[in-house]
Amino acid sequence: MKDSSINSLPVFIQKGSLPVADFLGNLLSRKHLSLNTIIAYKTDILQFFSFIMKHLELSDLSCFDLEQLTALDVRLFMGSLIERGVQQRSIARKLVSIKSFYRYMQETGYIKSFLFSSLLTPKYPQRVPGFLTEKQTQKLFNEVLPLSTEELFVRERDRSILELLYGSGLRISELIGLTTEYLDLDRGYVKLTGKGRKQRIVPVGQSAVEALNKYFEVRRNFFRMKEEGEQGVLLYVFVTKRGKKLYPMLLQRLTAKYLVSVTEQKKKNPHLLRHTFATHLLNSGADIESVSEMLGHSNLSTTEIYTHVTFERLKDVYRKAHPNA
């Protein structure tokens, strides 16, 4: 994030001398959080202090005492969000943002003690991620993609993207930012930098290797006849027809275009294939620790959400096979 993005704060925050910009800068430089995450923190904090101004009937925050707030004030803020119909997951995230900001102020000496240690983050039900069945996955790669009417470059690029999403479980940002130096097709692996700049190595399956090799050959021929974008072609694995870096909206659109023929699920995005990658591995007997490592999860509990599928499959097998079921 550029400094201007961090420092572009409303007047009521600037007048109050709140160290919001310093906090966001710390998230960027030391916590290595993503741009979207830092923007979410900024939005939550501004929304909270906007509420506090109305709640305390302040015209600005110039005379605001950072330590005058109580847990009750935060609960009132949460109550206002509930009244507006904000989802529990979003409310929990906003509370994390507020607590993180106040903890930062305590650690840096802006306030003497952490005010909200007794304030618990509300629990919310985990959403079970959508995924494709094995039959739907086979239809995608064996029926839908071969019938694509796109020109050769786009067709081979799209197939290799879908093969890599499903075969290696990449995040959207990881696929878009993937450069050729981190992809080793001879040895069948890809080196990824995920959240928190955490690096991991993930296998690339044979189907994806074959698709990528064909795509690279088509790409060389495609751009040999064009001058524009040639530098981009040498750097990023996946590019547009003009040789520019792929962008999220394009990736979302092309994924949905192919998935619409194989699933009726509402969200037909690249993450659906990442979820499918994890689910199929667990269904086939892979241990959860290995799957967690390949997904780049920092906490095993994040991966455990996929085990519901394995459990349901085991129950189905039990019902069909056990005489006393």
Secondary structure as GFF3:
##gff-version 3
##sequence-region A 1 325
A	DSSP	alpha_helix	3	7	.	.	.	ID=ss1
A	DSSP	alpha_helix	11	15	.	.	.	ID=ss2
A	DSSP	alpha_helix	20	29	.	.	.	ID=ss3
A	DSSP	alpha_helix	35	55	.	.	.	ID=ss4
A	DSSP	alpha_helix	71	83	.	.	.	ID=ss5
A	DSSP	alpha_helix	88	107	.	.	.	ID=ss6
A	DSSP	alpha_helix	134	139	.	.	.	ID=ss7
A	DSSP	pi_helix	140	144	.	.	.	ID=ss8
A	DSSP	three_ten_helix	145	147	.	.	.	ID=ss9
A	DSSP	alpha_helix	152	168	.	.	.	ID=ss10
A	DSSP	alpha_helix	172	176	.	.	.	ID=ss11
A	DSSP	three_ten_helix	180	182	.	.	.	ID=ss12
A	DSSP	beta_strand	183	184	.	.	.	ID=ss13
A	DSSP	beta_strand	189	193	.	.	.	ID=ss14
A	DSSP	three_ten_helix	195	197	.	.	.	ID=ss15
A	DSSP	beta_strand	199	203	.	.	.	ID=ss16
A	DSSP	alpha_helix	206	224	.	.	.	ID=ss17
A	DSSP	alpha_helix	230	235	.	.	.	ID=ss18
A	DSSP	alpha_helix	248	259	.	.	.	ID=ss19
A	DSSP	alpha_helix	270	283	.	.	.	ID=ss20
A	DSSP	alpha_helix	288	295	.	.	.	ID=ss21
A	DSSP	alpha_helix	300	304	.	.	.	ID=ss22
A	DSSP	alpha_helix	307	321	.	.	.	ID=ss23
###
